[in-house]
Amino acid sequence: MKLLEALNWRYAVKQFSEDIIPDTVIADLIRATSLTPSCYGLQPYQIIQVNDRSVREKLLAHAWGQDKVLECSHLLVFAVSTAGIESIVDRYLRQQAHINDEPINALEDFRAYLIRTLGGKSNPQVIEWAHRQAYIALGNLLTSAAVSGIDTCPMEGIDPVGFDQVLGLQSLDLTTSVACTLGYRNTEDMQAHKPKVRFANSDFLREV
Ligand SMILES: Cc1cc2nc3c(=O)[nH]c(=O)nc-3n(C[C@H](O)[C@H](O)[C@H](O)COP(=O)(O)O)c2cc1C
């Protein structure tokens, strides 16, 4: 699908069909999401793919009764690092050294620069900053899915504390940011036929 066609086609699905997205398509969408730009490339987030139905049932109790967490083909939870900026930077630099096949100590000056630039943030501020990065990745996932003909519903209507508990995120130094259900729209989902409510460019864009 062409970009605008895909973005008009997509909507926040309320009711999914029982159809399952093929593994290769999900793998491409995860890869597309991982290609999202982030501040200094640090990617302070991960995605939890919840396959286990019993886990999804537990999550339903923390999803404002939105049973699409059960009915969707795939449930992805974006989780951000709570480990602090040094840990986020070091995780990234290890990967950079690996990808570029260079010793980690060649990146010491860059490390010092990053810590100097970002180290002034308190840990709650780092987490807030990480959430903003995760939302860019969420947007990229939604668009990538739309152009691939895959339906989604981003979900902020969840209790992150409950999600953290069910998914055991605290022990992984992660905390829930936002969820995204993926699958195929149910033909009975009336939401699919509602017109898009968006501001016209003339009310959305201010030129100076
Ligand atoms: C961050 C975010 C969180 C959202 N959370 C929910 C949610 O919990 N449940 C839901 O049904 N829709 C949710 N939505 C969908 C929005 O309500 C929807 O995108 C908006 O009304 C525009 O409609 P459209 O996406 O169908 O064009 C969320 C959207 C975003 C971007």
PDBQT file of the ligand as one rigid body, heavy atoms in Angstrom, charges set to zero:
ROOT
HETATM    1  C1  LIG A 301      -0.403   6.069  22.858  1.00  0.00    +0.000 C 
HETATM    2  C2  LIG A 301      -1.778   5.627  22.475  1.00  0.00    +0.000 A 
HETATM    3  C3  LIG A 301      -2.541   4.908  23.381  1.00  0.00    +0.000 A 
HETATM    4  C4  LIG A 301      -3.798   4.429  23.022  1.00  0.00    +0.000 A 
HETATM    5  N1  LIG A 301      -4.480   3.624  23.896  1.00  0.00    +0.000 NA
HETATM    6  C5  LIG A 301      -5.617   3.012  23.486  1.00  0.00    +0.000 A 
HETATM    7  C6  LIG A 301      -6.247   2.041  24.285  1.00  0.00    +0.000 A 
HETATM    8  O1  LIG A 301      -5.827   1.711  25.396  1.00  0.00    +0.000 OA
HETATM    9  N2  LIG A 301      -7.354   1.434  23.790  1.00  0.00    +0.000 N 
HETATM   10  C7  LIG A 301      -7.870   1.732  22.559  1.00  0.00    +0.000 A 
HETATM   11  O2  LIG A 301      -8.872   1.129  22.164  1.00  0.00    +0.000 OA
HETATM   12  N3  LIG A 301      -7.291   2.661  21.786  1.00  0.00    +0.000 NA
HETATM   13  C8  LIG A 301      -6.176   3.300  22.204  1.00  0.00    +0.000 A 
HETATM   14  N4  LIG A 301      -5.544   4.201  21.391  1.00  0.00    +0.000 N 
HETATM   15  C9  LIG A 301      -6.118   4.491  20.072  1.00  0.00    +0.000 C 
HETATM   16  C10 LIG A 301      -6.610   5.911  19.914  1.00  0.00    +0.000 C 
HETATM   17  O3  LIG A 301      -7.799   6.091  20.622  1.00  0.00    +0.000 OA
HETATM   18  C11 LIG A 301      -6.788   6.183  18.413  1.00  0.00    +0.000 C 
HETATM   19  O4  LIG A 301      -5.531   6.054  17.802  1.00  0.00    +0.000 OA
HETATM   20  C12 LIG A 301      -7.360   7.546  18.132  1.00  0.00    +0.000 C 
HETATM   21  O5  LIG A 301      -8.658   7.660  18.629  1.00  0.00    +0.000 OA
HETATM   22  C13 LIG A 301      -7.369   7.859  16.638  1.00  0.00    +0.000 C 
HETATM   23  O6  LIG A 301      -8.122   6.901  15.925  1.00  0.00    +0.000 OA
HETATM   24  P1  LIG A 301      -7.482   5.932  14.835  1.00  0.00    +0.000 P 
HETATM   25  O7  LIG A 301      -6.146   5.466  15.341  1.00  0.00    +0.000 OA
HETATM   26  O8  LIG A 301      -8.461   4.813  14.730  1.00  0.00    +0.000 OA
HETATM   27  O9  LIG A 301      -7.319   6.693  13.559  1.00  0.00    +0.000 OA
HETATM   28  C14 LIG A 301      -4.313   4.726  21.740  1.00  0.00    +0.000 A 
HETATM   29  C15 LIG A 301      -3.553   5.472  20.852  1.00  0.00    +0.000 A 
HETATM   30  C16 LIG A 301      -2.296   5.894  21.196  1.00  0.00    +0.000 A 
HETATM   31  C17 LIG A 301      -1.454   6.623  20.171  1.00  0.00    +0.000 C 
ENDROOT
TORSDOF 0
